[in-house]
Amino acid sequence: MTPKPMPPLRLILAAALVLAPLLPALWGLWRQGTIGPLVAMLGGLAGIGGVALMVQLYVRDLRTVAAHAAQLAAGPTEAVPPLPVTASRPVRAAAAAAVRLHRVMNARTELALAQLEANESIIEALHDPLVLVGAERQVARANQAARALFGDRILDRDLAASLRNPAVLEAVDAVLKGGASRILEFSLPVPVERMFEVRVKPFQRRVPRPAPGEDGVPAGTVPGRMVILTLHDITALRRSEQMRADFIANASHELRTPLSSLLGFIETLRGPAREDLEAHERFLSIMQDQASRMARLVNDLLSLSRIELDEHMPPAGKVDVLDRLDGVMAALELKAASRRIRLTLEAPDGLPAVVGDEDQLTQVFQNLVSNAIKYTRENTDVTVAVSLADGVAVGVSGPAGRGGRGMQMVAVAVRDQGEGIARTHLPRLTERFYRVDAARSRAMGGTGLGLAIVKHIVNRHRGRLTIESAVGVGSTFTVYLPAASEESGEGRAAEPVRRQA
């Protein structure tokens, strides 16, 4: 701001203070007769006028420098007009120094802003969720990974509203009160269980230190102290460990029977039936069946383990459901014809694609249709009906389901006309190796893992599997899969379909 001109009275007072030693001297010379009264008066007035002029020039220079500084602060250095010609050399030197200082400060500010933007970009690009928690557990910052995990509403709210784990909240409170860093593990159960390793570290801001309990600082906390939460997804590691343990346990249990049979037949062929060609033919056929069953069991176990390992990572591709079902039904046509079973596909017009993994969804459809062919009565129909459904209506949660708007789902229902399944068995059908009729399942070549594979694939796709059955009527297995959004494109616009094989 440009200083106001100094009023005349203040100039006179300033001159009087400066000339205070001169006036008594002139008075003394006049009393001694050395100078006349007129000379003394003129000398005093001349001194006062000279000092006043110097003060006025000094004030003008100050106003010029202040105006120049104000112009520098208001815009870039290049936009500042040059100093007037009457400006003195000290004023020009001061103005030049101000310009140099302004340029240096601008350069430092730009560098600081660039570094700040780079840090922001790095934090946002981190794969691991990062959350900054302030006093009273309010979330001050959350990077993109954290917002994707907990939702955008995590900001400016209590951490407990988004992360309801008592151990983690207790660790955050302890660090806010001055405790040391902590590392612990916790799990998020929905939509698919995921395991995280969380590191709770203190972060101290440079702020004044008010007394605890004052100025909004909760009692017991350290002023300016914040907490940084870094979450690392260890789901794959924990599932890999569990997968090895489950594989050993399941393989040792399920392979025991066929291995015992093979060993028994081998011992018989090397002993009592050494020369019996008819026994050779019969036993070798049984041994081949048992070996094939072991191979199918091992393949299904490995497939299930791979699916469980990636279950926490949803797929991002697009799959044409009708195209996959066409391929599955064509592949199973001969198997269905051998039991005089008719395969029928029903689908609406304009069916969208679904978000998913093509190979895994093909495996789901193949398992369901193959099971229907196995367990339906001969000379009946197996119908595959495809339709659109609302995610909220079928109990499927997802990003599109928040805020009261339902997620569009594609439903694939496989209906058979078999003996049906009693209601008591339905909740356990997707368990590993669970069979309603174990002898019949083994006789048909089943491993007891097909529906478990279907369940885990559907979980990975953030869908849902429902089972409806009535004894003596048949069963319906329905898979709900999230439809691809319009922004990412749709599947083929299919005409009304009703196909038979």
C-alpha positions in Angstrom: 0.0 0.0 0.0 1.3 3.5 -0.9 2.0 5.6 2.2 -0.1 8.9 2.6 1.8 12.2 2.2 3.0 13.6 5.6 0.9 16.6 6.8 2.7 20.0 7.1 2.5 20.1 10.9 4.3 16.7 11.2 6.9 18.0 8.8 7.5 21.1 11.0 7.7 18.9 14.1 10.2 16.6 12.4 12.2 19.6 11.2 12.1 21.2 14.7 13.4 18.0 16.3 16.2 17.9 13.8 17.1 21.6 14.2 16.8 21.7 18.0 20.6 22.1 18.5 20.8 24.8 15.8 18.3 27.2 17.2 20.0 27.7 20.6 23.3 28.3 18.8 21.8 31.0 16.7 20.2 32.5 19.7 23.5 32.6 21.6 25.3 34.3 18.6 22.6 36.9 18.4 22.8 37.7 22.1 26.6 38.1 21.9 26.2 40.5 19.0 28.1 38.4 16.6 25.1 38.3 14.1 22.1 40.5 13.7 18.6 39.4 14.5 17.7 39.3 10.8 20.6 37.0 10.0 19.8 34.8 12.9 16.1 34.6 11.8 17.0 33.9 8.2 19.5 31.2 9.2 17.0 29.5 11.3 14.3 29.5 8.6 16.9 28.3 6.0 17.8 25.4 8.3 14.2 24.5 8.9 13.4 24.7 5.2 16.4 22.5 4.2 15.5 19.9 6.7 11.9 19.9 5.6 12.9 19.5 1.9 15.1 16.5 2.8 12.3 14.9 4.7 9.9 15.5 1.8 12.3 13.9 -0.6 12.8 11.0 1.7 9.0 10.5 2.0 8.7 10.7 -1.8 11.3 8.0 -2.2 9.6 5.8 0.3 6.3 6.2 -1.5 8.0 5.3 -4.8 9.5 2.1 -3.4 6.2 1.1 -1.7 4.3 1.6 -5.0 6.8 -0.4 -6.9 6.6 -3.2 -4.4 2.9 -3.2 -4.5 3.0 -3.5 -8.3 5.4 -6.4 -8.0 3.1 -8.2 -5.6 0.1 -7.6 -7.9 1.5 -9.2 -11.0 4.5 -10.6 -12.8 7.8 -8.8 -12.9 7.5 -8.0 -16.6 4.2 -6.1 -16.0 5.7 -3.6 -13.5 6.3 -0.1 -15.1 9.7 1.5 -14.9 10.6 3.9 -12.2 10.1 7.6 -12.8 13.1 9.6 -14.1 13.2 11.7 -10.9 13.8 8.6 -8.7 17.1 8.7 -6.9 19.9 6.2 -7.1 19.1 4.6 -3.7 15.5 4.2 -4.8 16.6 2.5 -8.1 18.9 0.2 -6.2 16.1 -0.7 -3.7 13.7 -1.3 -6.6 16.2 -3.5 -8.4 16.7 -5.6 -5.2 13.0 -5.9 -4.8 12.6 -7.2 -8.4 15.4 -9.8 -7.8 13.9 -10.9 -4.6 10.5 -11.2 -6.3 11.9 -13.3 -9.0 13.7 -15.6 -6.6 10.6 -16.0 -4.5 8.5 -16.8 -7.6 11.0 -19.4 -8.7 11.0 -21.0 -5.2 7.2 -20.9 -5.1 6.9 -22.6 -8.5 9.4 -25.2 -7.4 7.5 -25.9 -4.2 4.2 -26.2 -6.1 5.7 -28.6 -8.6 7.1 -30.7 -5.8 3.7 -30.6 -4.1 1.9 -31.7 -7.3 4.4 -34.5 -7.8 3.9 -35.7 -4.3 0.1 -35.6 -4.8 0.4 -37.6 -8.0 2.7 -40.2 -6.4 0.3 -40.6 -3.4 -2.7 -40.9 -5.7 -0.9 -43.5 -7.9 0.1 -45.8 -5.0 -1.3 -49.3 -5.4 -1.7 -49.7 -1.7 -4.5 -47.7 0.1 -3.1 -44.8 2.2 -5.2 -42.9 4.8 -4.2 -39.8 6.9 -6.1 -39.6 10.1 -6.2 -36.5 12.3 -7.5 -35.6 15.8 -10.7 -37.3 16.9 -10.0 -40.0 14.2 -11.2 -37.7 11.4 -10.0 -38.8 8.0 -8.1 -35.9 6.5 -6.7 -37.6 3.3 -7.3 -40.8 1.4 -5.6 -41.7 -1.9 -7.4 -43.3 -4.9 -6.8 -46.9 -3.7 -8.3 -46.1 -0.3 -11.3 -44.4 -1.8 -11.9 -47.3 -4.1 -11.7 -49.7 -1.1 -13.8 -47.7 1.4 -15.8 -45.3 -0.8 -15.5 -41.6 -1.5 -17.5 -40.8 1.7 -14.5 -41.8 3.9 -13.2 -38.2 3.8 -13.9 -35.8 6.7 -15.6 -38.6 8.7 -14.6 -40.7 11.7 -12.5 -43.6 10.6 -14.9 -46.0 12.4 -17.6 -45.1 9.9 -15.6 -46.9 7.1 -13.3 -49.3 8.9 -15.1 -51.1 11.7 -12.2 -53.2 13.1 -11.7 -52.7 16.8 -8.0 -53.7 16.7 -7.2 -51.1 14.0 -9.2 -48.4 15.7 -7.5 -49.1 19.1 -4.1 -48.9 17.4 -5.0 -45.5 15.8 -6.1 -44.1 19.1 -3.0 -45.3 20.9 -0.7 -43.7 18.2 -2.7 -40.4 18.4 -2.0 -40.3 22.1 1.7 -40.6 21.6 2.3 -44.3 21.1 4.8 -46.0 18.8 4.1 -47.4 15.4 2.1 -50.6 15.1 1.7 -53.4 12.5 -1.3 -55.7 12.5 -3.5 -57.8 10.2 -7.3 -57.6 9.7 -9.9 -58.8 7.2 -12.7 -57.1 5.2 -15.5 -59.7 4.8 -17.4 -58.0 1.9 -17.9 -58.3 -1.0 -15.2 -61.0 -0.9 -13.1 -61.6 2.1 -9.7 -59.9 1.8 -6.8 -59.9 4.2 -4.7 -56.7 4.9 -1.6 -55.8 6.7 -2.0 -52.3 8.1 0.9 -50.1 9.3 -0.1 -47.4 11.8 2.6 -44.7 11.9 2.6 -41.3 13.6 2.9 -38.0 11.7 3.6 -34.8 13.5 2.5 -31.4 12.0 4.2 -28.2 12.9 1.5 -26.4 14.8 1.4 -24.4 18.1 1.1 -26.6 21.1 -2.1 -25.7 23.0 -2.8 -27.2 26.3 -4.6 -30.6 26.1 -8.3 -30.2 26.2 -8.2 -26.7 24.8 -8.6 -25.3 21.2 -10.4 -28.4 20.0 -7.6 -30.8 21.0 -9.0 -33.9 22.7 -7.6 -34.6 26.1 -4.9 -37.2 26.0 -3.8 -36.5 22.4 -0.7 -34.8 21.2 -1.4 -31.5 19.5 -0.6 -31.6 15.8 -0.2 -35.4 15.8 -1.7 -37.4 13.0 -1.6 -41.0 11.9 -0.8 -42.5 8.6 -2.4 -45.9 7.8 -0.9 -47.9 5.0 -2.8 -51.0 3.9 -1.1 -53.9 2.1 -3.3 -56.6 0.5 -1.9 -60.0 1.7 -5.0 -62.0 0.5 -3.0 -63.8 -2.2 -0.3 -64.8 0.3 -2.7 -66.1 2.9 -4.8 -67.9 0.4 -1.7 -69.5 -1.1 -0.8 -70.8 2.3 -4.3 -72.1 2.9 -4.4 -73.5 -0.6 -1.4 -75.7 0.0 -2.8 -77.0 3.3 -6.3 -77.6 1.8 -4.8 -79.4 -1.2 -2.8 -81.8 0.9 -5.8 -82.5 3.2 -8.3 -82.9 0.3 -6.0 -84.9 -1.9 -5.0 -87.3 0.8 -8.6 -87.9 1.7 -10.1 -88.2 -1.8 -7.3 -90.1 -3.4 -7.1 -92.7 -0.7 -9.9 -94.9 -2.2 -8.8 -95.0 -5.8 -5.2 -95.5 -4.8 -6.2 -98.4 -2.6 -8.2 -99.9 -5.4 -5.3 -99.6 -7.9 -2.8 -101.1 -5.4 -5.2 -104.0 -4.8 -5.8 -104.7 -8.4 -2.0 -104.5 -9.2 -1.3 -107.0 -6.3 -4.0 -109.3 -7.7 -2.7 -109.2 -11.3 0.8 -109.9 -10.1 -0.4 -112.8 -7.9 -3.4 -115.0 -8.2 -4.6 -113.6 -11.5 -1.2 -113.6 -13.2 -2.4 -116.0 -15.9 -6.1 -115.1 -16.0 -6.5 -113.0 -19.2 -10.2 -112.4 -18.6 -9.4 -111.0 -15.1 -6.7 -108.9 -16.7 -9.2 -107.3 -19.1 -11.8 -106.6 -16.3 -9.2 -105.3 -13.8 -7.4 -103.1 -16.3 -10.7 -101.5 -17.2 -11.5 -100.7 -13.6 -7.9 -99.4 -13.0 -8.3 -97.1 -16.0 -11.5 -95.7 -14.5 -9.9 -95.2 -11.1 -6.9 -93.5 -12.7 -9.1 -91.2 -14.8 -11.0 -90.3 -11.6 -7.8 -89.4 -9.9 -6.7 -87.2 -12.8 -10.1 -85.4 -12.8 -9.8 -84.9 -9.1 -6.3 -83.5 -9.3 -7.3 -81.2 -12.2 -10.4 -79.9 -10.3 -8.4 -79.3 -7.1 -5.8 -77.3 -9.0 -8.5 -75.4 -10.9 -10.3 -74.6 -7.6 -7.0 -73.5 -6.0 -6.2 -71.1 -8.8 -9.7 -69.6 -8.7 -9.6 -69.1 -4.9 -6.2 -67.5 -5.2 -7.6 -64.7 -7.5 -11.0 -64.5 -6.0 -10.4 -61.1 -4.4 -9.4 -59.5 -7.7 -12.6 -58.9 -9.9 -12.2 -59.4 -13.6 -12.3 -56.4 -16.0 -13.1 -58.0 -19.4 -16.4 -58.3 -21.3 -18.0 -61.6 -22.1 -20.9 -62.3 -24.5 -23.0 -64.8 -22.5 -24.9 -66.1 -25.5 -21.7 -66.8 -27.4 -20.3 -68.8 -24.5 -23.5 -70.7 -24.0 -23.7 -71.6 -27.7 -20.2 -73.1 -27.4 -21.0 -75.0 -24.2 -24.2 -76.5 -25.5 -22.5 -77.5 -28.8 -19.8 -79.3 -26.8 -22.3 -81.2 -24.7 -24.7 -82.0 -27.5 -23.4 -85.6 -27.9 -23.5 -86.3 -24.2 -27.1 -85.1 -24.0 -28.1 -87.1 -27.1 -26.7 -90.3 -25.5 -29.4 -89.9 -22.9 -32.1 -88.6 -25.3 -32.0 -85.2 -23.6 -33.0 -82.0 -25.4 -31.0 -78.8 -24.7 -32.9 -75.5 -25.1 -31.5 -72.0 -24.9 -33.9 -69.1 -24.3 -32.7 -65.4 -24.4 -34.3 -62.0 -24.8 -33.6 -59.3 -27.4 -30.7 -56.9 -26.9 -28.9 -58.8 -24.2 -25.8 -56.8 -22.9 -22.4 -58.3 -22.3 -21.3 -59.1 -18.7 -18.1 -58.1 -16.9 -16.1 -61.2 -16.5 -13.4 -63.7 -17.4 -14.3 -65.6 -20.6 -12.6 -68.9 -19.6 -14.0 -69.0 -16.1 -17.6 -68.2 -17.2 -17.3 -70.9 -19.8 -16.3 -73.3 -17.0 -19.3 -72.1 -14.9 -21.8 -72.8 -17.7 -20.2 -76.1 -18.6 -20.4 -77.3 -15.0 -24.0 -76.4 -14.6 -25.2 -77.8 -17.9 -23.1 -80.9 -17.5 -24.6 -81.5 -14.0 -28.1 -81.0 -15.4 -27.5 -83.6 -18.1 -26.2 -86.0 -15.5 -29.0 -85.8 -13.1 -32.1 -85.1 -15.2 -34.3 -88.0 -16.3 -33.8 -89.5 -19.7 -35.9 -88.2 -22.6 -36.5 -84.8 -20.9 -35.4 -81.2 -21.5 -32.6 -79.2 -20.0 -33.4 -75.5 -20.4 -31.0 -72.6 -20.2 -32.9 -69.3 -19.8 -31.1 -66.0 -19.9 -32.8 -62.8 -18.6 -32.1 -59.3 -17.2 -32.5 -58.7 -13.4 -32.0 -55.9 -10.9 -29.0 -56.3 -8.6 -30.9 -55.0 -5.5 -33.8 -57.3 -6.2 -31.6 -60.4 -6.2 -29.5 -59.2 -3.2 -26.3 -58.3 -5.1 -24.4 -55.3 -3.8 -22.0 -53.2 -5.9 -21.0 -49.7 -6.9 -24.1 -49.2 -9.0 -26.3 -50.4 -6.2 -25.3 -47.6 -3.9 -27.5 -44.6 -3.6 -30.7 -46.5 -4.2 -30.1 -47.4 -7.9 -30.0 -51.1 -8.8 -27.2 -52.7 -10.7 -28.3 -54.4 -13.9 -27.5 -58.1 -13.8 -27.7 -60.9 -16.4 -29.3 -64.0 -15.0 -28.5 -67.5 -16.5 -30.8 -70.2 -15.1 -30.2 -73.9 -15.9 -33.3 -76.0 -15.3 -33.5 -79.8 -15.3 -36.3 -82.3 -14.8 -34.5 -84.7 -12.4 -35.3 -86.2 -9.1 -34.8 -82.9 -7.3 -32.8 -82.2 -4.1 -34.3 -82.2 -0.6 -34.3 -78.7 1.0 -31.9 -79.9 3.8 -29.1 -80.4 1.3 -29.3 -77.1 -0.5 -27.2 -75.0 1.8 -24.3 -77.4 1.6 -24.3 -78.2 -2.2 -21.4 -75.8 -2.9 -19.1 -77.3 -0.2 -16.1 -79.2 -1.4 -16.8 -82.9 -1.9 -20.3 -82.6 -0.6 -22.6 -85.1 -2.4 -26.3 -85.8 -2.0 -25.8 -89.3 -3.3 -22.1 -90.1 -3.0 -22.3 -93.5 -4.7 -24.2 -92.2 -7.7 -22.0 -89.2 -8.1 -18.8 -91.3 -8.2 -20.5 -93.7 -10.6 -21.1 -90.8 -13.0 -17.5 -89.6 -12.7 -18.2 -86.6 -10.4 -15.5 -85.3 -8.1 -17.7 -83.2 -5.8 -15.9 -80.0 -6.7 -18.0 -78.7 -9.6 -20.4 -76.5 -7.6 -17.6 -75.3 -5.3 -15.8 -74.1 -8.5 -18.9 -72.4 -9.7 -19.4 -70.7 -6.3 -15.9 -69.2 -6.2 -16.0 -68.1 -9.8 -19.3 -66.3 -9.2 -17.9 -64.7 -6.1 -14.9 -63.4 -8.0 -17.3 -61.9 -10.6 -19.2 -60.2 -7.7 -22.3 -62.1 -8.7 -24.6 -64.6 -6.9 -25.6 -68.3 -7.2 -29.1 -69.4 -6.2 -30.4 -73.0 -6.1 -34.1 -73.9 -6.2 -35.2 -77.5 -6.2 -38.3 -79.6 -5.6 -38.2 -83.4 -5.0 -39.7 -85.2 -7.9 -39.9 -82.1 -10.1 -36.3 -80.9 -10.8 -33.8 -78.2 -9.9 -32.9 -74.7 -11.2 -29.4 -73.3 -10.7 -29.3 -69.5 -11.5 -26.1 -67.4 -11.8 -26.4 -63.6 -11.6 -23.6 -61.7 -13.3 -23.1 -57.9 -13.4 -23.8 -56.4 -16.9 -21.2 -54.2 -18.6 -22.0 -50.5 -18.4 -23.0 -48.5 -21.4 -19.8 -46.5 -21.3 -17.8 -49.7 -21.8 -20.0 -51.0 -24.6 -22.6 -53.7 -24.7 -22.7 -57.2 -26.0 -24.4 -58.1 -29.3 -27.9 -57.1 -29.8 -29.4 -60.6 -30.0 -32.7 -61.4 -31.6 -35.2 -63.4 -29.6 -33.6 -66.8 -29.2 -34.9 -70.2 -28.6 -32.6 -72.9 -29.7 -32.7 -76.6 -29.3 -30.0 -79.2 -29.6 
